[in-house]
Amino acid sequence: MNILRTFALIRKEFLHIIRDPRTLAVMFIIPIVELMFMGYAATTNIEHLRTAVLDGDKTAASRELAEAYRASSYFDIVYYVESEQELGRLVDGGQVRAGLIIPTGYSEGIAAGNQVQVAFVIDGSDPSVANTVFAASQSVGQAQTMRILERTMGIDPDNMPGVQVRPRVWYNPEMKSANFMIPGIMGLILYFMTCLFTAMSIVREREQGTIEQLIVTPIKPLELIIAKVAPYVFVAFFDVLEVLAIGVFWFGVPVRGSLGLLLGLSALFLVTSLGIGIFISSVANTQQEAMLLAFLTMFLSIFLGGFFFPIEAMPGWLQAITYIIPLRYLLVIIRGIILKGVGLQILYQQVVAIVIFGVAIMLLASSRFRKRLE
């Protein structure tokens, strides 16, 4: 391999990137936009849910119960209704996502020491929201029950017999969605940027007819591959550091592990993503085809790699398919290093899987690419 010739090709590729403002915008601005949307919008923290109250009792005790729900960070009481039909219309129209129904005689039942049933209506059209609201509604109700027992019967809840569970959340005590999403975005950018632009840059040469001109020169296939992928490796690492910096200084994501180990294992993963990009370029005949294939692999990675949805919640047959998704292993590595501060002694299984994927995909892609050139 001729070093000077390879560097000349790398310089040519950098110049092509710099002279294309649309490509520059996609490479450096889109990751920031994606990060902001994911950091703020893609959250599982349900707070200030629009809620209606049907108070059939209209007493101090019923108002106290409604105020307990309002005082929590989960519910904002925006409507007081007079009938279940009115409540139903608000839920159907999307004006509220939940409704508290306090029956007539609530205060009398509480004063008599009886167990009073209170209904809490939840819009279940979005199960992820409904599950959180279901748990929150029970939690607020139980807390109000403890206050009533303490006030009316003089019972100290802390000294009651039974099992007292005190949860402790490790690694993300505030349970912020951004702490989970932003490391995932780093892995997605690292994969998608290198895969997409590597594939498109090679296919572009074929579309423009310049790859035939390169073939008749002394340039070897290995030199051409290195020249094509090197600029996008640089861009991918720049984007990852950019997202990491914004995540740490803007969203407050903690980095508990080794930054050097994170970058080293990310570089190891690039062998896989670059191999996929080269393989796509050997299959696609146009840039549009390359883009569609790259997006297809990205969607599979998002939905089956654990980016949004936990793999453990998937059906067994689908969990088996996730083992052939390389991003699955990278996300475990990035989140493990950033959030948990773990090292190679914990992540060795994921590292071995990435090495196997990288070697297999790169050999397959290089072989097919060489045959395509020939």
N, C-alpha and C positions, 0 to 999 in steps of 0.2 A: 504494500500500500504506500502510495506517495503522499507524504504529509503536506507538502506545499500545494499539491493539486487538490487535496481534500479541503484545506483551509480556503482555497480560492472558491470552491463550490459552496462552502459554508457562508463565506462573505456574500456570494451571489444571492443565497437564500435570505440572508438578513436584509439585504438591500430591497429585495422583493417585498418583504414584510413591511419595511419602513415606508416604502412608496405606496402602500395600499392603506389608506386611512380607515376603510371599513374593517379590514382585518385587525388593525391596531385597536379599534374601538371594541371589537368582539373580545380580543385577548385581554385587555387591561381594564375596560370599563364594565363589561358584562359581569365578571366575577364579583365586583363591588355591588352592583345592583342586585344580583342574585343573593349575595350575603345579607343585604339589608332586608330584602323581602323575606328570606328564610328566618333571619334573626328576630324579626318583629311579627310577621304574619303567620309563619308556620309554627305555631305554639300549641302545646297541649294544656297550658295553664288556663283553666276556665275561671274567669273572674267577672264580676259585675254583670251577671246574666239578667236580662230583662225579665221581671217577674210580676205577676198580678196576684192580688189577694182578694179572696171572697170571704169576708168576715161575717158569718151568720150569727155571731154572739154579740159583737160590738160592746165588749166590756174591757175593763182595764187589763184583765188577764189575757184576753185575746190580742189586744194591742201590744202587750208585752211580748207575746210569742212572735207576732209579725215583726216587731222591732229587733228581736233576736236574729231573725233571718236578714234583716236589713243591715244589722251591725257587722255581720260576717262579710268577708270580701267577695263572697261568691254571688250574692244576689242583690240586685237593685230593684226595689219595688217601684214600679212606674205606673201601675193602675190599681185602683180599688173598684171591684165590680160588684154587681148586685145579684147575679144569677150565674148558674153553671153554663147556660147558653151563651151569655156574654163572654165568659172566660173561654169557652170553646171557640168562639169567633176570633178572639185575639190570638189564640194558639194557631188556629187554622191560617190566619192571615200573616203569621210570622211576627206580629207586634211584640209578643212575649214568647219565651221559650219554656217557662215554668209557671205554675200557679199553686198557691197555698189556699186550701179550703178549710176554714175553721168552722166546725158545726155549731148549731145552736145548743146552748147548755154546756159549753166548754168550761166556763168558769165555775159553774156549779159542780161539775164532775171533778174538777181539780180540787175545789174546796172540800169535797166529800172524801177525797183520797182515792178516788176511782181512777182506773186507766181510761183515758179519753183518746179516741182515734181521730187523728187529723190527716186529711188527704193532701198529698202533694203530687200535682200533675206535672209530668215531664214530657216535652216534645222529643220523641224517640226517633225522629227522622234522621238525625245524625247520632249514631250509636256512640262515637267517641266522646261527644259532649254529654250525651245522656248518662253514660256510665259515671262520669265525674260528678254530674249534678245529683245523681241517685245517692252516691256516697256522701256528698256534701249535705244533702237534705237530711239524711239520717244522723250525720254528725252534729248538726245544729240542733236537731230535735233531742238527741241524747244529752247534749250539754244543757239545754233548757230543762230537761227532766231532773238532772242533778241539782240545778239551782232551786227548783221547786221543792225537792226533797230536803235540801239543806234549810230552806226557809220555813217550810210548814212542819217538818218533823224533827228538825234539829240534827239531821244525819249528816255527818261529814263524809263526803264521797271518798276522800283519801283513806278513810279508816274502815270503809265497808268491806266485808269479807268477799272473797272471790279472786278472780285473776285480773290483774292490772297489766295491760300491755303498754309498754312505752317504746314506740318505734324509734330507731336511730337510722338516719339516712347517711350512708357513706358516699364520699366523692362529690356529691352534689346536694348538700344539705337543704338548699333553698329550692331544689327541684326545678331549676330554670331550664326551659326548653332550649334556650340558646346554647347552653353548655353541651347539649347533646347534638344539636343541629350543626353548629359551626365546625367542629372537627369532621363531621360527615361531609360538609361542603368542601373542605380541603381535599378529602379523598376523591370526591366526585370531579373536582376541577383537575386534579392531577391526572386522573384517568381520561376524562373527556377531551381536555385540551390537546394532549399528546396524540390520542387516538384520532380525533377528527382532523386536526391540521396536518398531521403526517400523511394520512390517507389522501386528503384533498391536494396537498402540494405535489405528490407524485402523480396523481391522476391529472392534475392541471398540466403537467409537462406532456402527458400523453395526449390530452385534448388539443393542446396548442401545437403538437407535432415536434416539440423541441426534444423530446426524449429520444427520438430516432437520431437526432444530431448528436446527442450525448453518447449514444451507443457506438457511433463510428469513431469517436475520439478515444484516446488511450485510457479514459476513465473506466475503472473497474466497478462492478456492481456494488461491492462492499463500500467503496469510496462514495458512491452515489447515495447509498442508504444512510451512511453516517452524516453526509452533508445535508440530507433532507431532514433528519431527525434532530440534529444538534441544536438548531435554533429553537425548536419547540420544547426541547428539554429545558433550555434556559428560561423560556417564557413560562412554562408550567411551574418551575421552582419560584420564579418571581411572583406569580399569582398566589401560590401557596403561602409564601412569606407575607404577601400583602393581606390575604385573608386572615392569617394568624395574627398579624399586628392589629388589624381592626377588631378581631375577636377579643384580643387581650385588653386593648386600651379603650375600646368603645363599649363592648358588651361585658367586659369583666370576666372573660373565660380564663380560669386558672390553668397554667401549664406546670404540672407537677413532676413530669419526667424529663428525660434528657432530650434537649433540642437536637443535639448531634445524632443521637440514635434515631430520632424521628426523621431527620433528613436523609440519613443513610438508608433506612428501610424504605423510604419513599423513592429514593433513587433505584433501589433494587426492584421495586414494583414497576418502575418505568420500562424495564425490559419487557414486561407483559403488555402494558398498554401500547408501547411502540410496536411490538410484534403484531398486535391486533390491528393497528393502523396500517402497517405494511401489508398484512394479509388482505384487508379490505381494499387497498389500492390495487392488489393483484386480481381482485374479483370484479371491481367496478370499472366501467368504461367511461363514465362521466363523473364530474364533480357532484352532480345531483344524486347519482346513485351512491357515491361514497358518503355523502352527508346523510342520506336516508339509512344506510347500513350502520353508520356510526351512532345515529340517534336510536336505532333499534337496540343496539348493544347497551346504550346508556339507559334506556327505559327498563330493560331487563335487569340491569345492575341496580337501578333505583328501587324497583319493586321486590327483587329477590335477594338483594345484597344486604338487607338490614338497614338501609338508609332511612326510610320512613317507618317501616313496620317491623316489629320483632319477628325473627325467623321462628322462634318457638311457638308463635301463635298460628303458624301456617299448617295446613294439612301435611301428613307424613310424606306423601309422594312429592309435594312441592318442596318440602325441606330437603329431600334428597337431591333435587335439581339445583338447589342453592350451592351445593358443594362445587359446582363447575363455574361459579360466578367469582372471578378473581377479586372484585371489589369487596366481597364479603370479608375476606381475610385482611385487606388493607384497612377497612373501617374498624375492625377489632384492634388492630395495631395502633392506629391514630388515636382512637378514643381511650385505649388502655394507657398509652404514654401520656397524653394530655390530661386526662381526668383522674387516672389512678396512679400514675407515676411508676408503672411496672416496667420491667426490663426484659432482656432476651430470655431469661430463665422461665418467664411466664408465657412469652409470645413465640416460643420456638416452633410450635406447631404451625402457626400462621406463616412464619418466615419460611419454613420448609415447603409449605404449600405454594407460596409465591415463587420460590425458586423453581419448583417443578413446573408450574404454569409458565414461567418466563422462558425457561429453556425449551420446553415443548413448543410453545407458540412461536418463539423466535426462529427455531429451526424450520418449522413448517412454513412460516411466512417467507423466510429468506429463500428456501428452496423453490417455492411457488413464484416468488418475485424474479428469481434468476431465470426460471423457465420462461416467464412472460417476456423478459428482456430478450431472450434468445429467439 
